[in-house]
Amino acid sequence: MTDKLILDMCCGSRMFWFDKDNPDVEFVDIRQFYEELPTGHIIDVNPTTVADFRNLPFDDNSYHLVVFDPPHLLHAGDNSWLAKKYGKLNHDTRKEDIAQGFDEAMRVLKPYGTLVFKWNEDQVALPEILKSINYRPLFGQKRSKTQWLVFMKGVSE
């Protein structure tokens, strides 16, 4: 059991969080990484829990809100700043990986908990992702290539 209300299951460098140290959030990423780039930019992936989003170390029905912003890049060099900052999908297992992530998100959500899914369509179209999961979004928002979708456990399954 956790005392946190919110799970960010692929936190990366917590870019969209207004409070990057919000005490109500369990920040998870498979990576822990820090690098200062020659441009002065800093890549700081420092989760509170290091774990794979496909196999989360949390009890069922633990969180009121889950944020799922998985890596969306297929084509990025391993040493590119994009791969370092955002991570990279496995080309061969991407559909299964994202499907497992959704299953894990729903598993750790409390009944009628909310899942916010963020996806960038730069390299993989959202319809491909939606075909690979067993959940339907309630609503969403598109801004440029970035999609935000909202799901609710028990409603969008």
C-alpha positions as CSV (number, residue, x, y, z in Angstrom):
1,M,0.0,0.0,0.0
2,T,1.2,3.5,-0.8
3,D,0.5,6.9,0.8
4,K,0.8,8.6,-2.6
5,L,-2.4,9.6,-4.5
6,I,-0.9,9.9,-7.9
7,L,1.4,7.7,-10.0
8,D,3.5,9.0,-12.9
9,M,4.6,5.7,-14.4
10,C,7.1,7.1,-17.0
11,C,8.2,10.4,-15.3
12,G,11.3,11.1,-17.4
13,S,12.5,14.5,-16.3
14,R,9.0,15.5,-15.0
15,M,8.7,18.1,-17.7
16,F,4.9,18.8,-17.6
17,W,4.7,18.9,-13.8
18,F,4.3,22.4,-12.3
19,D,5.7,21.0,-9.0
20,K,8.4,18.5,-9.9
21,D,8.7,17.4,-6.3
22,N,4.9,17.1,-5.6
23,P,4.7,15.0,-2.4
24,D,1.5,13.3,-3.6
25,V,3.1,11.8,-6.7
26,E,5.1,8.6,-7.0
27,F,7.5,9.3,-9.9
28,V,8.6,6.1,-11.7
29,D,10.9,5.5,-14.6
30,I,13.0,2.6,-15.8
31,R,16.0,4.9,-16.1
32,Q,18.0,7.1,-13.7
33,F,20.1,9.5,-15.7
34,Y,21.8,12.9,-15.4
35,E,23.7,14.9,-18.0
36,E,24.6,18.5,-18.6
37,L,24.6,19.2,-22.3
38,P,27.1,21.6,-24.0
39,T,24.1,23.9,-24.7
40,G,23.5,24.3,-21.0
41,H,20.4,22.2,-20.9
42,I,20.2,19.5,-18.3
43,I,18.7,16.0,-18.6
44,D,17.7,14.9,-15.2
45,V,15.7,11.6,-15.0
46,N,15.5,10.9,-11.2
47,P,12.5,8.9,-10.3
48,T,11.5,8.1,-6.7
49,T,11.1,4.5,-7.8
50,V,13.1,2.8,-10.6
51,A,10.8,0.4,-12.3
52,D,9.5,-0.8,-15.6
53,F,6.0,0.5,-16.5
54,R,5.1,-3.0,-17.8
55,N,5.6,-4.5,-14.3
56,L,5.0,-2.0,-11.6
57,P,5.9,-2.9,-8.0
58,F,2.7,-1.5,-6.5
59,D,-0.4,-3.2,-5.1
60,D,-3.7,-3.4,-7.0
61,N,-6.1,-0.5,-6.5
62,S,-3.4,1.9,-5.1
63,Y,-3.8,5.2,-6.9
64,H,-6.6,7.7,-7.6
65,L,-4.8,9.1,-10.7
66,V,-2.2,7.6,-13.0
67,V,-0.3,9.5,-15.6
68,F,1.1,7.4,-18.5
69,D,3.5,9.2,-20.8
70,P,5.6,6.4,-22.3
71,P,8.5,6.8,-24.7
72,H,7.1,7.5,-28.2
73,L,10.3,7.5,-30.3
74,L,11.3,4.6,-32.5
75,H,14.0,6.3,-34.5
76,A,16.5,8.1,-32.3
77,G,20.1,7.3,-31.8
78,D,20.9,5.7,-28.4
79,N,23.2,8.7,-27.6
80,S,20.9,11.4,-29.0
81,W,19.6,13.9,-26.5
82,L,16.0,12.9,-27.6
83,A,16.6,9.3,-26.6
84,K,18.3,10.4,-23.3
85,K,15.5,12.8,-22.4
86,Y,12.5,10.8,-23.5
87,G,13.6,7.2,-23.8
88,K,12.9,5.0,-26.8
89,L,10.4,2.3,-27.8
90,N,11.5,-1.1,-28.8
91,H,10.5,-1.3,-32.5
92,D,9.6,-5.0,-32.3
93,T,7.6,-5.1,-29.1
94,R,6.1,-1.5,-29.0
95,K,2.5,-2.6,-29.3
96,E,2.8,-5.3,-26.6
97,D,4.8,-2.9,-24.3
98,I,2.2,-0.1,-24.5
99,A,-0.7,-2.7,-24.0
100,Q,1.1,-4.0,-20.9
101,G,1.6,-0.5,-19.6
102,F,-2.2,0.2,-19.9
103,D,-2.9,-3.1,-18.1
104,E,-0.6,-2.1,-15.3
105,A,-2.0,1.4,-15.1
106,M,-5.5,0.0,-14.8
107,R,-4.4,-2.6,-12.2
108,V,-2.9,0.0,-9.9
109,L,-5.8,2.4,-10.3
110,K,-8.5,2.4,-7.6
111,P,-12.0,1.6,-9.0
112,Y,-13.2,4.6,-11.0
113,G,-9.7,6.1,-10.9
114,T,-8.5,8.3,-13.7
115,L,-5.8,7.5,-16.3
116,V,-4.3,10.4,-18.3
117,F,-2.4,9.1,-21.3
118,K,-0.1,11.4,-23.3
119,W,1.2,10.4,-26.7
120,N,3.2,12.2,-29.4
121,E,2.4,11.1,-33.0
122,D,5.8,12.1,-34.5
123,Q,6.8,8.6,-35.2
124,V,3.8,6.3,-34.3
125,A,0.2,7.3,-35.0
126,L,-2.3,7.2,-32.1
127,P,-4.7,4.9,-34.0
128,E,-2.0,2.2,-34.0
129,I,-1.7,2.6,-30.2
130,L,-5.5,2.5,-29.6
131,K,-5.8,-0.7,-31.7
132,S,-3.3,-2.4,-29.5
133,I,-5.1,-1.7,-26.1
134,N,-8.3,-2.9,-24.6
135,Y,-9.5,0.4,-23.3
136,R,-11.4,3.3,-24.9
137,P,-10.8,6.9,-24.0
138,L,-13.6,9.0,-22.6
139,F,-12.3,12.2,-24.2
140,G,-9.0,13.9,-25.2
141,Q,-7.2,16.9,-26.7
142,K,-4.9,17.2,-29.6
143,R,-2.3,20.0,-29.8
144,S,0.0,19.7,-32.8
145,K,1.3,16.1,-32.7
146,T,0.7,15.6,-29.0
147,Q,-2.5,13.9,-27.8
148,W,-3.9,13.8,-24.2
149,L,-6.5,11.1,-23.6
150,V,-8.5,10.4,-20.4
151,F,-9.7,7.0,-19.3
152,M,-11.5,5.8,-16.2
153,K,-11.1,2.4,-14.6
154,G,-14.4,0.6,-14.8
155,V,-15.9,2.9,-17.4
156,S,-13.6,2.8,-20.5
157,E,-12.8,-0.9,-20.4
